[in-house]
C-alpha cells in the first residue's frame, strides 16, 4: 500500500470518527431560550490536519462540519469556531511540518494546548456576539458568556487532549521518514585546490 492510499484511508477513518463522535454531545441552556452545543467530534477533524497534512485534513474538517450541520449535531457558532481553530493550526504548523519530518510528543502537546486556547477564546467571543445580536445589551451579553464559560472550558480541555493524542497517534502511521535521515559530513574534510592552482598558473 502506497503512502498516498494509506493517508486517504486514514483521512476517511478520521471523517467517520468525527461524524460518529459528534452525536455524543452536551447541550446547555442560555437565556432567551437559546441552546449551546458542546461536542468533541470536531477535534478529530483538527487532529487529521496534524496527522495527514493540511490539505487532506482540511477536507476532512470541512466535510465533517458540513455533515454535522446537516445532521444538526453542530450549529453555526461551532462551525465558525472550528474554522478559526483550523486557521490557527494551519498558521502554527504551516507547511513546515510535512509528513517526512518527525513531530515530537512535546510539539504535539504544545499544539493541543494552542488548539484548546483558541477554541476557548473563539467560542466565548462568538457566544457573546450572538447574545448581543439577540439582546443589543452588552451587560446581558457578557452574562451569556459567564454562563457558557464552564461548559466551553470543559470542551476546550477535551479538544486540547484529543487533538494532541489523536494527532500524534495518526501521525505515527503516516510519517514516512528516511531510514537514516539527512547525512552530514563527519570528521575532517579534505578540499583539493590543485586544479584551481593549475588554472591560475596557466593564466
matplotlib code that plots the C-alpha trace (Angstrom):
import matplotlib.pyplot as plt

x = [0.0, 1.4, 1.7, -0.9, -3.5, -2.8, -3.2, -6.6, -7.8, -6.8, -8.5, -11.7, -11.5, -11.0, -14.1, -16.2, -15.0, -15.6, -19.2, -20.0, -18.5, -20.4, -23.6, -22.1, -22.7, -23.8, -26.3, -26.6, -29.4, -28.8, -31.2, -33.7, -34.3, -31.1, -29.2, -25.4, -23.9, -20.7, -19.2, -15.7, -16.2, -14.5, -11.3, -10.8, -11.0, -8.4, -6.2, -6.4, -4.9, -1.9, -1.8, -2.4, -1.4, -3.2, -4.8, -6.3, -7.1, -8.8, -11.0, -11.9, -12.7, -14.9, -16.7, -17.3, -18.5, -21.0, -22.3, -22.6, -24.6, -26.9, -27.5, -28.0, -25.2, -23.4, -24.6, -23.1, -21.2, -19.4, -18.7, -17.1, -15.1, -13.7, -12.8, -10.9, -9.1, -8.2, -6.7, -4.7, -3.4, -2.5, -0.7, 1.3, 2.0, 2.1, 3.9, 6.9, 5.8, 5.2, 4.9, 8.6, 9.5, 9.0, 6.7, 7.8, 5.4, 6.2, 5.3, 2.0, 1.1, 2.0, -0.1, -3.0, -2.8, -2.9, -5.9, -7.7, -6.9, -8.0, -11.2, -12.0, -11.5, -13.2, -16.3, -16.7, -16.4, -18.9, -21.3, -21.1, -21.6, -24.5, -26.1, -25.6, -27.4, -30.3, -30.4, -28.5, -27.2, -23.6, -24.3, -26.6, -24.3, -21.4, -23.8, -24.3, -20.5, -20.3, -23.0, -21.2, -17.7, -17.8, -19.0, -16.9, -13.8, -14.5, -14.8, -11.5, -9.7, -11.1, -10.1, -6.6, -6.2, -7.9, -6.1, -2.6, -3.2, -5.1, -2.8, 0.3, -1.3, -2.4, 1.0, 2.7, 1.2, 1.5, 5.0, 7.4, 10.8, 14.0, 15.7, 19.0, 17.8, 19.8, 23.5, 26.1, 29.8, 31.7, 35.4, 38.0, 37.1, 39.8, 39.4, 41.7, 42.6, 45.3, 43.0, 42.4, 46.1, 46.9, 44.2, 45.7, 49.3, 48.1, 46.5]
y = [0.0, 3.4, 6.3, 8.2, 5.5, 4.9, 8.7, 8.8, 5.7, 7.3, 10.5, 8.7, 7.0, 10.3, 11.7, 8.7, 9.0, 12.8, 12.4, 9.5, 11.2, 14.4, 12.7, 12.5, 16.0, 18.1, 21.0, 23.9, 26.4, 30.1, 33.0, 33.9, 30.2, 29.5, 26.3, 25.9, 22.7, 21.2, 18.3, 16.9, 15.4, 18.4, 17.6, 14.5, 16.7, 19.0, 16.0, 14.9, 18.2, 17.3, 13.6, 13.5, 17.0, 20.3, 19.5, 16.1, 17.1, 20.3, 18.2, 16.0, 19.0, 20.8, 17.7, 16.7, 20.1, 20.2, 16.7, 17.8, 20.9, 18.8, 16.3, 19.2, 18.0, 21.4, 24.9, 27.9, 29.0, 25.7, 25.6, 29.1, 28.1, 25.0, 27.2, 29.7, 26.9, 25.3, 28.5, 28.7, 25.1, 26.0, 29.1, 27.2, 24.1, 25.7, 23.8, 23.4, 20.1, 17.8, 14.1, 13.5, 15.5, 13.8, 15.6, 15.1, 14.5, 17.9, 19.6, 17.7, 18.6, 22.3, 22.3, 20.7, 23.5, 26.1, 24.5, 24.4, 28.1, 29.3, 27.2, 28.7, 32.3, 32.0, 30.1, 32.7, 35.7, 34.2, 33.4, 37.0, 38.5, 36.2, 37.2, 40.9, 40.3, 38.9, 41.5, 44.6, 44.8, 44.2, 43.6, 40.7, 39.5, 39.1, 37.4, 34.8, 34.4, 33.8, 31.1, 29.4, 29.6, 26.4, 24.1, 25.8, 25.4, 21.7, 21.4, 23.3, 20.9, 17.9, 19.4, 20.0, 16.4, 14.8, 16.9, 16.2, 12.5, 11.7, 13.9, 12.2, 8.8, 9.3, 10.8, 7.6, 5.8, 8.5, 9.8, 8.5, 9.3, 8.4, 5.5, 7.3, 10.8, 13.6, 12.8, 15.3, 15.1, 13.9, 14.1, 16.1, 17.3, 17.5, 20.0, 19.6, 23.0, 21.7, 22.1, 25.8, 26.4, 24.9, 27.2, 30.2, 29.4, 29.0, 32.4]
z = [0.0, -1.0, 1.4, -0.6, -0.4, 3.3, 4.0, 2.2, 4.1, 7.4, 6.4, 5.6, 9.0, 10.8, 8.9, 10.0, 13.6, 13.6, 12.5, 14.8, 17.9, 17.1, 18.2, 21.7, 22.9, 25.8, 25.5, 27.9, 28.1, 27.7, 28.4, 25.7, 25.0, 23.1, 23.4, 23.3, 21.9, 23.3, 21.3, 20.6, 17.2, 15.6, 17.5, 15.2, 12.2, 13.6, 14.5, 10.9, 9.9, 12.0, 11.2, 7.4, 6.4, 6.0, 2.6, 3.4, 7.0, 5.8, 3.5, 6.5, 8.7, 6.1, 5.1, 8.7, 9.7, 6.8, 7.7, 11.4, 10.4, 8.1, 10.9, 13.4, 15.7, 15.2, 15.0, 13.1, 16.2, 16.5, 12.7, 12.8, 15.9, 14.1, 11.1, 13.3, 15.1, 11.8, 10.6, 13.8, 13.3, 9.7, 10.9, 13.5, 11.6, 8.2, 5.6, 7.9, 9.4, 6.4, 7.0, 6.3, 9.4, 12.8, 15.3, 18.9, 21.8, 23.2, 19.9, 19.7, 23.3, 22.7, 19.5, 21.5, 24.1, 21.4, 19.9, 23.3, 24.0, 20.6, 20.9, 24.3, 23.3, 19.9, 21.3, 24.1, 21.8, 19.3, 22.1, 23.5, 20.0, 19.3, 22.6, 21.7, 18.4, 20.4, 23.2, 22.0, 25.6, 26.4, 30.1, 29.3, 26.5, 28.9, 31.3, 28.5, 28.3, 32.0, 31.8, 28.8, 30.4, 32.3, 29.5, 26.9, 29.2, 29.5, 25.8, 25.3, 27.6, 25.8, 22.4, 23.7, 24.9, 21.9, 19.2, 20.7, 21.4, 18.2, 16.0, 17.3, 17.0, 13.4, 12.5, 13.9, 10.9, 8.3, 8.8, 6.1, 7.4, 5.6, 7.3, 8.1, 8.0, 6.4, 6.4, 7.5, 6.9, 9.9, 10.7, 8.7, 5.3, 2.6, -0.1, -3.2, -4.7, -7.1, -10.1, -9.2, -8.8, -12.2, -13.8, -12.1, -13.3, -16.9, -16.7]

ax = plt.figure().add_subplot(projection="3d")
ax.plot(x, y, z, "-o")
ax.set_aspect("equal")
plt.show()
